[in-house]
């Protein structure tokens, strides 16, 4: 009689990494004896698991420390799990997390010895978990159990899917590395075919379900083909078919059936490629024609293309009746894919040529292809209609009437000729391409009452607005409202003030103390606002960092933060006066009359307005109402009053305070040099006495890595004069050129705010975004949603389209990210609509960028097409823009220039114009290429 | 998907609600349906069956997750406030849907704005525009577009939800979208105000008593019979909608009777904010500071702070982070609800 199991001996074995010892220990033991050891084994497994969890769970780590950490827990896990399989219940086994599992052979040995009644359930459990590429051992284990006759093959999907990765043997990379060092060849690899043959029962039971189960984002036949190294399943299956192990007929049918199963495009693709890899014969295809027809209606475009090709191949050898084709090609003719639509037209054409009686029905069907957005496809459809259709067919005429006006302009005349009607006259070519320059005075005023910013009136409103601002500080005018509200109402502290601001304080404290660890140089707008609010609520300085630290440098953000700090100081001193620089209207503008009134209030209170406030207020002055304001401003004393009068248009001598007088001069004259200021305050940097000028050079940089090569767009960019080392902290126009950490993730609110600092001159604002926009051509990433801030002001009615704005626009129109392109598009639409666009200037920039040869600029074709759709004026402007951009050496242009030429052809057809510009003609003539581009060149030059 | 009687041949044996999941087999069967085929759909109390030639695929009824129930209720609340803002024809529909960018980040916001006889995408909020984030959701319609006759677009006044309706003769496919891709309808809180109204209203009980699976419930018709204002009946219908007893047909602009499998006694428990509000009242966490016909100000207890709630006839504000973040767009916070309920109770006591 066998002795009962010795617990002490087990505990010793559990502390070794010897799986065989576990198997020997439990061999032949009864369930009753095993059960007695269950608590010990369970506790041991739990302890090992805690040691695993301690790596990433602080609480568990504390617990492990107190009970004594185990350095070798990983090596001990396989033995522990084997012991669990030998004596725990299934429910207990399921609760164990296995970070290092034992060899499936050992598991099978232990279970073979025990033969519990739950083995089928255990196998199902192992197959029931999510399948990942790292769970291949689960499949191996289940296969071991099935092969050993210990359980029934599970019917779960993962028993099928798991084979894709699970059938492969463990990688011998360590050993192969050692062999390589020793100059030995790598270990031989068993072929997938041989591996599958070794799993013959699996093939018989489960293989065919691979054509029924889609798989997951990690494990599928498509994933295996694309991402796994080694032999492909396609090759292996075909070989097995050739050896007679797998039925060829069934493989062909199953692959088609899989394509009918609504799998996603990527996973469906494996089945169509596989089917073609089987190289079906004509007879096999003919047998499967109904299935191919069925697939023509698939929602997956590549499946439709696949089926269409199969039908085309068959039709060439064994012509298919037109009536049969007609039943199945209708959905293809409305497909998005150009290949599919043109393929369907070719099939119909062949059928119509074979069967004259089919011409009319075929033509009626072909009319659907005119719905396609590609002019190339529409032209093919029109050729078909001209060949097979006729005006006498009333049904065809009705169909064409429905789609006619959406046909691309260059084809409308031909369509009308087909219908036997005279074409509608296109836009008169006599209309000027450029609308007359609008009178600036008649433009929308910056001080439109509809854009007025209503000031906060009550403490409750202030608290609510401040709370909303802290949640999302992404609207600059809302921030200004709150800051202005604090300035005017900040000293109102009724008896229940503490209670009323309690929720806001709680939130603000949390925000102030949230340091956003890893980006110490990232401008921190929300923290600065939190500090200001705490200063207000607590009545003492709540700023725990200085402006430069918050801003990540001496720059315009630091200016903003200094402004907030200054307001905090005023509140601490119980000053309650209107904020000098608070915008009165959207975009950051201040009504000069209102500014004068505010300034007078400060003067009346006997308090000098904060210096930064004075500077910002001057830079934000709207051009309107200055004369009226000047009359009232005579009463304002001090250097500030003098500067204000200069800004409003008076003849005043430049004073001592450089920052103040620079702001005054730049308010009065945003562009160009300021000789008088420069004389008084020389060499202070760009946009001080000397206006900033920008130099840029665009190029394509070629890179190579192994077999891969690629070209990225680069721009060399500089400003002159250069920024001086130490810029005065209120010299705002110069500060805007200052150094800042241009990692902009999360900085959108601050960037938007920066656009309102000097609304009369945004060149420096756009200039700061050029390099970021240039990078956005090469790739899209999470920063793009912040980079958008550099393009948003392009759509504002008072943004002047100067060189940097124009360059930013051109780059934005070619960005990789759709939202960035969208912003640029809106900017261009608005600029055209508001007569702000200098077509020649933008065309000049585009011409320079095209000369880099970077193919990304072909994206302009798409964005400009959308702009052209907005109105006839937009159409003409875009046509002119494209025409003027075709300058220089065409051999340097992008490979996909046809995208721009195609658009130009359409726009000229729509506007009734031709390519008359000599430089553009010369450019187009110089494009030496074939195919579609050559056709477009011919059209443009005709 | 709405099927008008013209859209099918068959018999309507009764009315009800049957909820099923379409699993792999059903989806595979539906994926194989082609034009010109004769397909049958049988919707019964316990299952939905697809009949296609000799093939039959059955999906049995499943319990509806609570989140879905809440979602359906929220959708009808939005729909009842939506107005049509665009209707475009077949070709423009196809052109617009095919112009949607293939890849955007989920946080990119666009507006669909009128452009000639169609729509285009804009990055700016322009008049007549419909706010959209998570454009990939709208691309669902692209496959159906070639078959559609037209596209109608509806939006609620605050731009928090939109409905895109493809019409195929007597069929219509409705796609209702929240403003952000990460917001499911179940958490939108649009019905909380109505749920907070207890069923003491006689009109509500009367309307409920007359529900007989009507396809259209028009407040004006009820109002005439009972000599009350249509708005009173509309509010009663809205309250019934919050309990899953009516839905809203945006095409007809009318409520219809439907019964979601809610346990009506437990419906309030499904809304944590409402439960939280009632708890605040029970714990004495609400104090009225000012109460006039136009304005009520209340203090409501928060976590270590006191929130100030202001109620007027057309808006409610609170100093809590939820309200600060969402500004009432995702329904009232629990503090506002508590103040509203408390205020109503107080008014009833006084009257």
HADDOCK unambig.tbl for C-alpha pairs under 7 A between the chains (distance, minus, plus):
assign (segid A and resid 260 and name CA) (segid B and resid 28 and name CA) 6.67 0.50 0.50
assign (segid A and resid 260 and name CA) (segid B and resid 31 and name CA) 6.42 0.50 0.50
assign (segid A and resid 260 and name CA) (segid B and resid 32 and name CA) 6.00 0.50 0.50
assign (segid A and resid 261 and name CA) (segid B and resid 28 and name CA) 4.32 0.50 0.50
assign (segid A and resid 261 and name CA) (segid B and resid 31 and name CA) 6.39 0.50 0.50
assign (segid A and resid 262 and name CA) (segid B and resid 27 and name CA) 6.71 0.50 0.50
assign (segid A and resid 262 and name CA) (segid B and resid 28 and name CA) 5.60 0.50 0.50
assign (segid A and resid 262 and name CA) (segid B and resid 31 and name CA) 5.69 0.50 0.50
assign (segid A and resid 297 and name CA) (segid B and resid 34 and name CA) 6.59 0.50 0.50
assign (segid A and resid 299 and name CA) (segid B and resid 143 and name CA) 6.80 0.50 0.50
assign (segid A and resid 334 and name CA) (segid B and resid 146 and name CA) 6.05 0.50 0.50
assign (segid A and resid 371 and name CA) (segid B and resid 91 and name CA) 6.76 0.50 0.50
assign (segid A and resid 464 and name CA) (segid B and resid 319 and name CA) 6.13 0.50 0.50
assign (segid A and resid 467 and name CA) (segid B and resid 324 and name CA) 5.43 0.50 0.50
assign (segid A and resid 468 and name CA) (segid B and resid 324 and name CA) 4.33 0.50 0.50
assign (segid A and resid 468 and name CA) (segid B and resid 325 and name CA) 5.93 0.50 0.50
assign (segid A and resid 471 and name CA) (segid B and resid 324 and name CA) 6.44 0.50 0.50
assign (segid A and resid 471 and name CA) (segid B and resid 325 and name CA) 5.36 0.50 0.50
assign (segid A and resid 499 and name CA) (segid B and resid 306 and name CA) 6.37 0.50 0.50
assign (segid A and resid 500 and name CA) (segid B and resid 308 and name CA) 6.72 0.50 0.50
assign (segid A and resid 502 and name CA) (segid B and resid 305 and name CA) 5.66 0.50 0.50
assign (segid A and resid 502 and name CA) (segid B and resid 306 and name CA) 6.77 0.50 0.50
assign (segid A and resid 503 and name CA) (segid B and resid 305 and name CA) 5.67 0.50 0.50
assign (segid A and resid 503 and name CA) (segid B and resid 306 and name CA) 6.82 0.50 0.50
assign (segid A and resid 503 and name CA) (segid B and resid 307 and name CA) 6.60 0.50 0.50
assign (segid A and resid 503 and name CA) (segid B and resid 319 and name CA) 6.49 0.50 0.50
assign (segid A and resid 503 and name CA) (segid B and resid 320 and name CA) 6.41 0.50 0.50
assign (segid A and resid 785 and name CA) (segid B and resid 108 and name CA) 6.93 0.50 0.50
assign (segid A and resid 817 and name CA) (segid B and resid 104 and name CA) 6.64 0.50 0.50
assign (segid A and resid 818 and name CA) (segid B and resid 101 and name CA) 6.20 0.50 0.50
assign (segid A and resid 818 and name CA) (segid B and resid 104 and name CA) 6.03 0.50 0.50
assign (segid A and resid 819 and name CA) (segid B and resid 104 and name CA) 6.89 0.50 0.50
assign (segid A and resid 819 and name CA) (segid B and resid 108 and name CA) 6.26 0.50 0.50
assign (segid A and resid 822 and name CA) (segid B and resid 122 and name CA) 6.30 0.50 0.50
assign (segid A and resid 822 and name CA) (segid B and resid 123 and name CA) 5.66 0.50 0.50
assign (segid A and resid 823 and name CA) (segid B and resid 123 and name CA) 5.44 0.50 0.50
assign (segid A and resid 826 and name CA) (segid B and resid 122 and name CA) 6.56 0.50 0.50
assign (segid A and resid 826 and name CA) (segid B and resid 123 and name CA) 6.63 0.50 0.50
assign (segid A and resid 870 and name CA) (segid B and resid 115 and name CA) 6.04 0.50 0.50
